[in-house]
Amino acid sequence: DEAFTGICLDSDRENAAVQMSGYVKTTYSGSAPNLGRNELASAADGSVKEKAGATPCTVLAVNAADSTVEFLF
């Protein structure tokens, strides 16, 4: 339920590859995010969700059938 600064792409016991900006396609939880300028936060299940005051993003596409969102941050 917090703003994020990056998306973890891969990790092992010692290292993590974290994307700090750019294009992301991931799952969302709760209601589908609105297209356009939006604020997204991390969710407890590893997805993202809309939340005021979280990370500013531009939502490009939402697929409700598989609960995915594409955005730039």
C-alpha positions as CSV (number, residue, x, y, z in Angstrom):
1,D,0.0,0.0,0.0
2,E,3.0,2.2,-0.5
3,A,4.4,4.3,-3.3
4,F,7.2,2.5,-5.2
5,T,10.5,3.6,-6.7
6,G,11.0,0.6,-8.9
7,I,9.8,-2.8,-10.0
8,C,11.7,-5.9,-9.1
9,L,12.4,-7.9,-12.3
10,D,14.5,-10.7,-10.8
11,S,16.2,-11.6,-7.5
12,D,18.2,-14.2,-5.7
13,R,19.4,-14.5,-2.1
14,E,21.9,-11.7,-2.6
15,N,21.0,-9.5,-5.5
16,A,18.0,-7.9,-7.2
17,A,17.4,-6.4,-10.6
18,V,15.2,-3.4,-10.2
19,Q,13.7,-1.3,-13.0
20,M,13.7,2.3,-11.9
21,S,11.7,3.9,-14.7
22,G,10.1,3.2,-18.1
23,Y,7.5,0.8,-19.4
24,V,6.0,-1.9,-17.2
25,K,3.2,-4.5,-17.7
26,T,2.1,-6.1,-14.4
27,T,-1.1,-7.2,-12.6
28,Y,-3.3,-4.9,-10.7
29,S,-5.6,-5.5,-7.7
30,G,-8.9,-3.9,-6.8
31,S,-10.7,-1.8,-9.5
32,A,-9.1,-1.3,-12.9
33,P,-6.8,1.8,-12.9
34,N,-7.9,4.7,-15.0
35,L,-6.1,5.5,-18.3
36,G,-3.9,8.5,-18.5
37,R,-2.1,10.3,-15.6
38,N,-2.6,8.3,-12.5
39,E,-0.9,7.4,-9.2
40,L,-0.2,3.7,-8.4
41,A,1.0,2.0,-5.2
42,S,2.3,-1.5,-4.5
43,A,-0.3,-4.0,-3.2
44,A,0.3,-6.8,-0.7
45,D,0.0,-9.5,-3.3
46,G,2.8,-8.0,-5.5
47,S,0.5,-6.2,-7.9
48,V,-0.2,-2.5,-8.2
49,K,-3.3,-0.5,-7.4
50,E,-4.6,3.1,-7.6
51,K,-3.8,5.2,-4.6
52,A,-3.8,9.0,-4.3
53,G,-0.4,10.3,-3.3
54,A,1.5,7.3,-4.6
55,T,3.9,7.0,-7.6
56,P,3.0,9.2,-10.5
57,C,2.5,7.1,-13.7
58,T,0.9,7.3,-17.1
59,V,-1.4,4.3,-17.6
60,L,-1.4,3.2,-21.2
61,A,-3.6,0.2,-21.2
62,V,-5.7,-1.9,-18.9
63,N,-6.8,-5.5,-19.6
64,A,-9.7,-6.4,-17.2
65,A,-9.8,-10.0,-18.6
66,D,-6.4,-10.9,-17.1
67,S,-6.1,-7.9,-14.6
68,T,-3.0,-6.4,-16.2
69,V,-2.0,-2.8,-16.5
70,E,0.6,-1.2,-18.8
71,F,2.2,2.0,-17.6
72,L,5.2,4.4,-17.7
73,F,6.7,5.7,-14.5
